[in-house]
Amino acid sequence: MSVSLPIYFAPLEGVTDAVYRRVHHAHFAGIDKYFIPFISPTQNLVLTPRERSNVSPEVNQGLRVVPQVLTKKADHFLWAAQLLYDMGYEEINLNVGCPSGTVTSKGKGAGMLQRPQDLDAFLEEIYAHTPVRVSIKTRIGFFSPDEFDDLLEVYNRYPVHELIIHPRTREQYYKGTPHRDVYTACEGQTPLPLVYNGDLFTPDACRDFAWQHPHTRALMLGRGMLANPALAQTCAGGAPLTRESLKSFHDDLFAAYQQAYTTSVVLGRMREVAKNIACCFDGADKPLKAARKANSIAVYEDAMARLFGDYTLSANPCFSERS
């Protein structure tokens, strides 16, 4: 049985760039929206070359994409909203969930959750003047899930296009268990369209969650998609991941990165890719270790040739924590 809900691919900084999105879309189906990793407007109100290359409509042709904006200043958000609207975007996403210390120390991302009154004022300004639909990706609090009642009260005041909830606090980062009870409770406390994000790593987990939460509009998958790039496809009733389909995706991504980036950037990106797809193989610690230490294209290629040639794809390939 397939999952009846739309599936979104979460924005993962440093991984799901335009190159990754295009290659993924060419190999696997099932994604209704790709969310673009955040742009963060500065005082100069200009996009960096990397940000512009990521949100440029030319590199996202054929994909349904949603840019994400990270800022605590309403005027900066509205500048980005107008710029993206002029590019042709009809929806953007506000990041109120990034747990990175360098982000939260500036009061951005999940740092905004510490001051609901300031968040309220920010949302009042942007929703009064935005030219596009605005969805919000949020955590349930900074220190404690008990904070979410007050935060939800704020969100309920505005025409949030979709409220994407990752039910962890900032202090949890990505550790521990998501507070699904908080998500379940809020289903009866808001008229806003809800999207769930957090630790759905298998088709069965996605199906079970969709069945248990009939008021959920969509699922957003992140780390589960990095490990098993066919996860959404399988959820939609398509073909499951095979070693051949995973190798074809990996090889095309590797080639595309080499055309787009310098060797050091390619190796950095592919080490992250290798770390995640190695979750899908049984006992693949040795080639993974070699890939993560690779300091040349040849060494990386050798490590991955061993992974795909000598190791068996798990019966249930999915993300798992690795040190």
N, C-alpha and C positions, 0 to 999 in steps of 0.2 A: 504494500500500500504506500502510495506516495504522500508527501507532505503537501497539504492543500494551501499553505501560506506562501506568499512571496519570500524570497531569500535575498538578503543584501550581503555584499562583501564589505567587511569593516575596513576603515582606513588604517593602515598599519605603517607608521612612519619608517622610512628607510627600506621598505620592502615593496609595497603595492603601488609603485610608481606607474607612469604611463606605459613603459616597456612591459612591465609585469602584467598589467591589465590587458594589453593587446594580445600578448601571447596566451594568457589564460583563456581569454574569450575565444581565441582561435581553436583551442583544444577541448574546452569543456563548456557545457551548457548549464542552465539552471540558475544563473544569477540575474535577478531583476534590476538591481542597482549596484553599481560599484561606487563606493564613497572614496573620494580623493583625499589623501593625507593633507592635513591642515596647511593653510597659508596663514601667516601671522603678520598682519600689517604693522609697520613701524611708523615712527614720527614722520618719515619722509614720504609716506604713502606711495610707495612703489613696490612692485613685485620683484623679488630676486629672480635671476635667470632660471634657477631651478624651479621656483614656484610657477613662473610663467610657462615653462615647458611642460609642467604637470597639468595645468588647467587649460592649456590652449585647446580650442575645439578641434584643431587639425589633428592632434595626436589622440583624440578620443572619439573619432568618427566611428559610427557603428555601435557605440557603447552607450548605455544609459548611465550617466555619471552624475554624482552630486559632489560639488566642492565643499570642503569643510573650512571654517574660519575659526581661528584661535585668537581672541583678544578680550580685554576687559573694558575697552573704551568703545562706547556706542558710536562715536563719530568714525572711528577706524573701521568698525564693522560695517557701517552704512556706506563708507567709501568702497570697501571690498564688494558689498552687495551690488552697488551700482555698476562697478567694473565688470562683475561676473554677469549681471543682467545684460549689459551691453555686448558681452561675448555670446549671448544667447541662452544663458542658463535661466531656468524658471524656479529652481529650488537650490538652496544652500543649507548647510548644516552648521550649527553653532557647537563648538567643542566646550563642554563644561565637565569633562571627565578625565582629561589627561592627568595622570598621577605623577609625572616626572617632577623631581625636585626643582629643576631649573625653570620649569613652567609655573608650578604652584607658588614658588617663592616670590614670583612677580604678581601673584594674585590672579593668574590666568588659569584656564583649564579647571581642574578640580579645586584650585585655589578659590574660585568664585563661590564655592559652596559654603565657605566659612562665614560669609556675610550675606544672608538672604535678603536684607533690605537693599544692599547695593545691587545684588542680582536683579531684584524687582525693578529698581530704577533703570538699570541697563535694558531689561526686556521691554519696559514701557516705551523707552526711546526708540528701540530698533523696530518694534512691531508697529509703532505709529508711522514710521517713515520708510520701511523697507519696500523696494520695488518687486521683491521675489518672495516666494513661500520660504519660511524658515522652520526647519526641524531642529531639535535639540538632542544631543547625545550627552547623557548625564550619568554620574554615579549617585548613590543614595545618601551620601554624606561625606564629610571629611574624616571625622574621627569615629562616628557611630551611626549605625543604621537608624537610630532613633531620630536623627536629624531630618529624615526624608518627609515626615508629615509636614513640616514647615516649608520645605522645598517644593513639595507637590502643591501646596496651597498657592505658592507663587506661580508655578507653571500654569495652574488652572485659570489664572486671570487672563491668559493670552491665547491667541489663535495659533497655537503651536501645530505646525503641519503634521509632524509625528514626534512623539516623545520616545526616544530610544534609551532604554534603561539598562545599564550594566549594574546589577545589584551587589556591588562591592563598594566599600568605602575607599577613599584615597589611601588611607593607611594600610589597607590590604594589598595595594598594587594589584597583582594578578594571583596572589597566593590565597590559600584557604578556600572555603566553599562559598559560592555566591549565596546571598540571602534571598532565595526565591520566595520565601514567605512574605518579604516586604513587597516584592513585585506582585504576588498574588493578591495581597491586601489592597494594593493601589488600584487594581482593576475595577473595584467597586467604588473608588473614590475620585475618579476623574472621567470626564467626557472626552478626553484627548485620545487620539489614535495611538496605541502603544505598540512599540517594537521591542522585542527582548533580545539581549546580547549577553552571553556569558556561559562558557563551558558546555556548549553543545558540540560534541566532537564526533558523533556517529549518526547515521540516518535514523536508527531506532530512537536515539535520544531526541532528535528533532521531531520525529513523529509523535512520540509520547508527550513532549512538551506542547505541541500544537493541539493535541487532543485534550490535554488537561487545561488549556488556557484558550477557550473559544473566543475570548474578547481581544486576543492579540492579533494585530494587523499583519505583522511580518516578523521574520527572524533575521537577526544580523549575526553572521558567522565570521570569526577572525582566525584565531590560531588553528581551529579545526580545518579551515580551508587551506592554510599554509602547509599543514601536514598532508592532508588528502585533498588535492585540488579538484577531485571529482565529487566531493561531498555534496555540494548543492545539486549537481547533475543526478546523483543517485537518489537524493531526497525527492527530486522531481519525477522519479520513475525511470530515469535513464540508466545507462550502463555504469556499473561500479568501476572503481579503480583497478587497473591491471598493471603489472610491471612494465608492459610495453607502452601503455598510454602514459604512465608516469615518466618513463625514460624519454619518450618523444617530447613531452612537455619540457622536461629538464634540459634536454639538448637544445631545443629551439630557444628557450629562455637564455641559456648560456651563450648561444651564438648572437642573440639580439643584444645582450648586455655588452658583448665584445665590440659590437658595432657602435654602441652608444657611449661607452665609458672607457676610461683608462684602466690599465690592468689592475691597479690597486683597488679601484672602485668595484670592478668586476668581481675580484676575489672576495671583497667585503660583502657584497650582495649575495654571492653564491654560497659563501659559508653559512649565511643565515638560512638560505634555501635548503642547503644540505642538512643543517641541524633539524629542520622541521620534517623534511620528507624521510629522513632516516627513522623517524618514529614508526613508519609504515613497514619496516623490515624487522624480522626477528634477529636479535643478537648482533646488530650492526655497529657495535661500538668501535671496532678497529677502523673500518673505513671512514666512519664519521670523524674520529679523532684525527685521522690523516687529512681529511678534507678541511677541517677547521684549523689545522696548522699549515695548510698549503701556502707557500710563498711564491708560487709560480703557477701559470696556467697548466703546465705539463703535470706537475705534482697533483693538482686538483683533479685533472682529467683521469689520472691513474687511480686515485682514491675512489672516484665515482664509478669508474669501470668495474672496480672490485665490488662495489655495493650492488650495482645492477647485475653483475655477472655471477656473483658467488652467494648471494643472500636471497632468502625467500620472502616474498611479500606476505605480510600477516593476513590471517583469515579475516580480521576486522581492522583494517588499517586506519589508525586515528592518532590524533595528537596525544602525547604524553610528556610530562615534565622531564627535562634532561638537565644535568648540571653543566 
